[in-house]
Amino acid sequence: MSDLSGELIDGRYQLTRQVANGGMASVYEAIDTRLDRKVAVKIMHPHLAQDEAFVNRFIREAKAAAALSHPNIVAVQDQGWNQNGVPAVFIVMELIEGHTLRDYLNERPRFEIKDAINYLTPILSALAAAHDLGIVHRDIKPENILISKEGRVKIADFGLARGELIGSTMTAESSVILGSVSYLSPEQVQRGVADSRSDVYAVGIVAFEMLTGEKPFLGDSPIQIAYMHVNQEIPSLRSKRKEIPEALDDLIRSATDRDPDKRPRTAGEFLKSLESIQHELDPKTNQMKLALDLPVEPIKEKPRGKIKGQIAQEKEESIEVRETTREIRAAKEKKKKASKRVRRNRKVALILAIALGVGGWYTLVGPGSRVVVPSVVGGTYDEAVATISPLGLTITILEKRFDEDIPKGAIIESDPAGGGRVASGGEVKLIVSKGPERYTIPSVTGLTPEAAQAAIEKSPLILGAATEVFNKEIPKGFVISSDPAPGTEVKRDSTVSLVVSKGIETVALTSYSGKSGEQALNELTDLGFNVESKYAFDEKILSGAVISQLPSGVDVAPKGSTITLTISKGSQFVFIPNIFSIEQVKAVRVLQDLELKVVVKKLGSKKTKKVTNIVPKIGSKVKRGSTVTITVG
């Protein structure tokens, strides 16, 4: 499926980058443009969208998770079909930023006992909620257990889930195995049916892997591993790790019993037993509840070195295993049918094989023989050496080549190819993948366009159009940013566009001296200036008019700069008015309105007193704030 990063899905979800790609769907980090938040959008591969069964399974995943409201289950927020643009069936989920349990198992193959229990508790709590609603997950594995950066454990991918609330497309008669083979219960392998006890079995296998650092069964093919789950008991935990408590060993052994009736019936029963063991191990420890976050350590990104034994575990069968149980049954029947005649025929065949072996030794193995080259395509260089060197052949790397599909370090092809022959002691040439061809966008902020172009064209990238915008911080003629942003990994011949600064934006500035201060304040603010006002007395400029402005004598000024206005408070002097025979209260108010201080002298006993004298005399010119004495009687 091509990368859909940049597409707008359903007119709402802007895909920003691809974070995972599986056999059925791809998962993208996206922005919900309606609610302005990050989400995860799971989009089915186009070729599967034509298959009604796959679409139904995809919709069933949305229904299964949407039916559940639990802190340890990835919440589904939307589902639909993209009506405009790229055709797509999609599910929208909460975005979990962190890692999978598989990442933690790869980094530290086995867990401390208390840590393993702390991780298992929220897993079982989430499954218990699902089982209470009659929903069975059917595909529990470390890849489907997410751990956020805050330590919250979340179960994802209900794509195989079934239950009364969401329906089911699978019958017992179909006998089809669906899921990851290392975690399938025997009844899923034999009869193709699953209930809550199948989830219990899968969690038991996950617990075994967390506590021992390895899966209980390893084989050359999925059918071989499935056969082991059906016919062999899971090894005891204490046989792999002595310090594991007996009670915990017994519980995991019970959860992984081949007989479903001997397992805990639901994840809830499993959880109660596990919490009881946790309390016995440390009575002072508070039981971990589903609402709590785990104190997780930061995981190292893409560790280069791998501990021995992890290589085989690295590639969990993430595809659907579709095998009929006929092969498993046939293998069991084959063991039973060893009659006397068969045993006699085997002896005859053995003698013939020895004769043929001796006769063909010279041509197949002896001098002059040619060695059959095994297929190593898809494996690592170290795996190729381990396979080819014991045959007496030498290996050389002919070429390292970029490849969009083959991961870095894997073999793309060999010469001779697998099945071809080469002389004894001969040479096998390998072409090794360098992974997808990607180049990092350099940082160009603060450079001139010419310098930015030189930095970009050091890699096989194409310089696109430059856009000029005003900027207060980056000087005119220098680069502000690039698109894609610095540090982004892009393909060969990708276009990189630049945003170049036009410097600070300037605006025409008019002198407002003598004009209304209110007018000046409003107009300058609308133009984008920051206006500061101060007030002063002036004998010539009317009150409220602008006395002066700073800066002065300029025609333009930077947008956003500060303009200071000095606004007139009017004349500093006033004239004493004629207030004779006016009532005391009105006289005092008139004088105070002129910003004068008033002293009142009272004479006589009249209830309503009027002004009989005023000092200074009427018509006198005095400063505002001066004291005026009035006599009333």
MOCORPE-V551260 format. One line per field, one symbol per residue. ss: DSSP state (a for helix, b for strand, c for the rest). A space follows every 50 residues. Layout:
ss = ???
This chain:
ss = cccccccbbcccbbbbbbbbbcccbbbbbbbbccccbbbbbbbbcccccc caaaaaaaaaaaaaaaccccccbccbbbbbbcccccccbbbbbbcccbbb aaaaaaacccccaaaaaaaaaaaaaaaaaaaacccbcccccaaabbbbcc ccbbbccccccbbcccbccccaaaccccccaaaccaaaaaaccccaaaaa aaaaaaaaaaaacccccccccaaaaaaaaaacccccaaaacccccaaaaa aaaaaccccaaaccccaaaaaaaaaaaaaaaccccccccccccccccccc cccccccccaaaaacccccccccccaaaaaaaaaaacccaaaaaaaaaaa aaaaaaaaaaaaaacccccbbbcccccccbaaaaaaaaaaaccbbbbbbb bccccccccbbbbbbcccccbbbcccbbbbbbbcccccbbcccccccbaa aaaaaacccccbbbbbbbbccccccccbbbbbbcccccbbccccbbbbbb bccccbbbcccccccbaaaaaaaaaacccbbbbbbbccccccccbbbbbb cccccbbbcccbbbbbbbccccbbbcccccccbaaaaaaaaaacccbbbb bbcccccccbbbbbbcccccbbbcccbbbbbbc
